Structure formats: C-alpha cells, structure tokens
Amino acid sequence: MHRVVVTGMAGISSLGDSWEQIAENLRAGTSGIRRMEAWDRYPELNTRLGGPISGFAPPAHYTRKVTRTMGRVALLASCATEQALADAGLKDDPIIQDGRMGISYGSCSGSTDALKDFASMLIAGGSGNLNATTYLRMMSHTAAVNIGIRFGIKGRVIPTTSACTSGSQGVGYAYEAIRFGRQKLMVAGGAEELCPTQAAVFDTLFATSTRNEAPSTTPSPFDAGRDGLVLGEGACTLILEEREHALARGARIYAEILGYGANSDGDHATHPNTRTMEVAMRLALDDAGLPPEAIGYINAHGTATEQGDIAESQATWRLFGNRPPVSSLKGNFGHTLGACGALESWLSIEMMRHDWFAPTLNLRNVDPRCGELDYLVGDGRSLQCDTVMNNNFAFGGINTSLIFRRCN
C-alpha cells in the first residue's frame, strides 16, 4: 500500500478563488447567495435563489481552439486544475504527460447549454444548432476529458458522475488509484455550473428554499426554521501524489489522505438512510485505521433539507457523540452539487492548517430532531487538530466519507 498526500489545491467559488479570499468571507459571515433575476422567466419555478460565480472568465491564453470543446463546467474545472498544478509545482513538468498522472473528476452533468441544443432537435425537429463539439460539451464526463486534453494527461481517466458525491468520489477514487499503485499522481475533484434545470429537480421535491427576497438568510443547515437548499456553482481540484514521490521531488505537502469510505443505501433513490451514512463513516475510519476519537472536526454535507439534515446528524451522533465540532459550508456557498465534495475537502484541509473552523452560516436554533452535535455557530472556533473528516451524500443513496491528516 502506498501513502497518498495532497500537494496542490485550488478552487473557484461564489466567495472567491483563493483560500485567503474565501477565508476572509467565511470569517465575515458573507453569503454568496443571490436572487437569480434571470430565473423569473420560469414562472413555475418556486425558488429564485442561487450561488453564482460572478465575473468568471477564462484566462486570455484559453483561445477558441482550446475552449471549443468546453462548456462552463469544463472551463471551471480546467481553470481550477491549472491553478492546482501550478500550486503543486507541476504546471510545466513533463510528468504530467508521461502516463504517471491520471484524472478522477466529476460533475452531475455536462453543460446544459449544449443539452438545450439537443433538446431543441427533439422538440422542434431541427438540428441547426448542433456542431462537432456539442456532445463534447454536454457529455457527463466533459470535465474529466477536457482536463486531460488541456494538459495532455495520459494516465487513467475516472469520470465520477454521482450527483452530490461526484467531487468526493473524484478525490476518493484518485486516492485509491495511487494507494494501490496504479498511478503516481492524480488530478482529483469536481465542478458544477449553475443551471435552473437543476433547481427545478429539487423544486419538484419541495426541497428548495423560497426566501427569494432575503437571499443572505438561506440556506440554514440543521436549523429548525430552514426551508430548503439553495444551489451554487464552483470547481475544485486537488493534486494527489504518492508520498515518496512527493518527498523525492521536494514538494510541499498540505495533507495526507488517511481513509475513504463509500457505500450505497440500496433502498431508495432520494430518501437518506441514517444507518448506511454511519457505515460510510465507519468504512473511512477502518480504512484509516483510526478510532472515532481521532477525528478533530467534521465537515458535514448539511444541505438544509429536513430529511437530509436529520438523517446525517443522527448518523454522526451515533458514531461520534457530541465530541468533534461539526459545521456545513453550504450556508455560505449553497449546494454546489458535483463540486461540493472537492470544495469542502479543500477548505477542510485549509481550516485545519490555519487552526480555525468556520461556523454554519444561518444556523441559530438547531432542529431538536437533529443529532446532539457540537455545531459550530457564530464566529466559528479556533481549534488545533490533526485529523478532519469530510462527508457527502447523494441522490441514488450514495454515501462518501474522506479523512485528511495535517502535514504542515
């Protein structure tokens, strides 16, 4: 078995595209949620809320030839990956292209602008909007494939399209590829672009927040007064590396991945299951060879849906009691779907490195039906710990848990 470390990290979110900028906003209790005026054209859509990335544009060197196969989700993923490779000191290293590096990257779907062109063909009968790159922008593995093309990566490609666990599975499967000796390095993560069709999915389940005139007050994970989730967008890439390889090249090591657990509920596509959530966390602990007492902080999935919050918090309480502090970052960003597992892993590592953990924004009165956990509220908490857990749970009954250890 090989040890796996994180040597590069970068992300793009509604609160910024650097740890420094995001940390400043987390400390200030800033919300990235906005009223989406463009969604007013959909009268049957109840929610008008989202967490968009404002002013995003690819760098000037992303020419038309480079971007012709990329929709917004692939552009976000590629830009985050370029920053992460630079952060790892690998941007111009030939190792990227010699087969030792692979990709494990996810999103819920491809770009919906391209999907719209295919839908127009089915509805109206004309295919005039289709071209040779439409499918490449729409396909579910567009982020992973475009990263490979952009940087000439020739190792294995693992597309992870599993709704809200796409990013965490991207990290988990990359970890396993290195741990079991299949690759020396992996680009890992997830991305998602904001689209009203995704909001409509949760709208049909009556799971979206409708505080349309008070966007900064929602979502409210674990709060008794929450009224549903808010969708966001973003991208995050972690560069994972076999530890001895990283040490040999003198790489900066941010954290070590100690464990990864994944399973499925096997009983319902949209109803969360407390027991199998708990099992996923136990699997990660077993993989890491750690007892529950070793975890110093838990980054919760915490979507601000009634069933999800209750099931997850009860599963966490069953395994950990109220000892480790717990918070969800979705109060700030919204639910970034395919990106959230990677974004929340990145920020969990950074919070651990800086001895401060963010609170759950908008959590004021914990729902008494939730588990009796040590919920971080207010100004967050200064805390030194060496090991953190990040949990994510998805439609389809897919559960993931990742464990990271401080290395600085």
C-alpha positions, 0 to 999 in steps of 0.5 A, a space after each residue: 500500500 502506498 501513502 497518498 498526500 495532497 500537494 496542490 489545491 485550488 478552487 473557484 467559488 461564489 466567495 472567491 478563488 483563493 483560500 485567503 479570499 474565501 477565508 476572509 468571507 467565511 470569517 465575515 459571515 458573507 453569503 454568496 447567495 443571490 436572487 437569480 433575476 434571470 430565473 423569473 422567466 420560469 414562472 413555475 419555478 418556486 425558488 429564485 435563489 442561487 450561488 453564482 460565480 460572478 465575473 468568471 472568465 477564462 484566462 486570455 491564453 484559453 483561445 477558441 481552439 482550446 475552449 471549443 470543446 468546453 462548456 462552463 463546467 469544463 472551463 471551471 474545472 480546467 481553470 481550477 486544475 491549472 491553478 492546482 498544478 501550478 500550486 503543486 509545482 507541476 504546471 510545466 513538468 513533463 510528468 504530467 504527460 508521461 502516463 504517471 498522472 491520471 484524472 478522477 473528476 466529476 460533475 452531475 452533468 455536462 453543460 446544459 447549454 449544449 443539452 438545450 441544443 439537443 433538446 431543441 432537435 427533439 422538440 422542434 425537429 431541427 438540428 441547426 444548432 448542433 456542431 462537432 463539439 456539442 456532445 463534447 460539451 454536454 457529455 457527463 464526463 466533459 470535465 474529466 476529458 477536457 482536463 486531460 486534453 488541456 494538459 495532455 494527461 495520459 494516465 487513467 481517466 475516472 469520470 465520477 458522475 454521482 450527483 452530490 458525491 461526484 467531487 468526493 468520489 473524484 478525490 476518493 477514487 484518485 486516492 485509491 488509484 495511487 494507494 494501490 499503485 496504479 498511478 503516481 499522481 492524480 488530478 482529483 475533484 469536481 465542478 458544477 455550473 449553475 443551471 435552473 434545470 437543476 433547481 427545478 429537480 429539487 423544486 419538484 421535491 419541495 426541497 428548495 428554499 423560497 426566501 427569494 427576497 432575503 437571499 443572505 438568510 438561506 440556506 440554514 443547515 440543521 436549523 429548525 426554521 430552514 426551508 430548503 437548499 439553495 444551489 451554487 456553482 464552483 470547481 475544485 481540484 486537488 493534486 494527489 501524489 504518492 508520498 515518496 514521490 512527493 518527498 523525492 521531488 521536494 514538494 510541499 505537502 498540505 495533507 495526507 489522505 488517511 481513509 475513504 469510505 463509500 457505500 450505497 443505501 440500496 433502498 431508495 433513490 432520494 430518501 437518506 438512510 441514517 444507518 448506511 451514512 454511519 457505515 460510510 463513516 465507519 468504512 473511512 475510519 477502518 480504512 484509516 485505521 483510526 478510532 472515532 476519537 481521532 477525528 478533530 472536526 467534521 465537515 458535514 454535507 448539511 444541505 438544509 433539507 429536513 430529511 437530509 439534515 436529520 438523517 446525517 446528524 443522527 448518523 454522526 451522533 451515533 458514531 461520534 457523540 457530541 465530541 468533534 465540532 461539526 459545521 456545513 459550508 453550504 450556508 455560505 456557498 449553497 449546494 454546489 452539487 458535483 463540486 461540493 465534495 472537492 470544495 469542502 475537502 479543500 477548505 477542510 484541509 485549509 481550516 485545519 492548517 490555519 487552526 480555525 473552523 468556520 461556523 454554519 452560516 444561518 444556523 441559530 436554533 438547531 432542529 431538536 430532531 437533529 443529532 446532539 452535535 457540537 455545531 459550530 455557530 457564530 464566529 466559528 472556533 479556533 481549534 488545533 487538530 490533526 485529523 478532519 473528516 469530510 462527508 457527502 451524500 447523494 441522490 441514488 443513496 450514495 454515501 462518501 466519507 474522506 479523512 485528511 491528516 495535517 502535514 504542515 
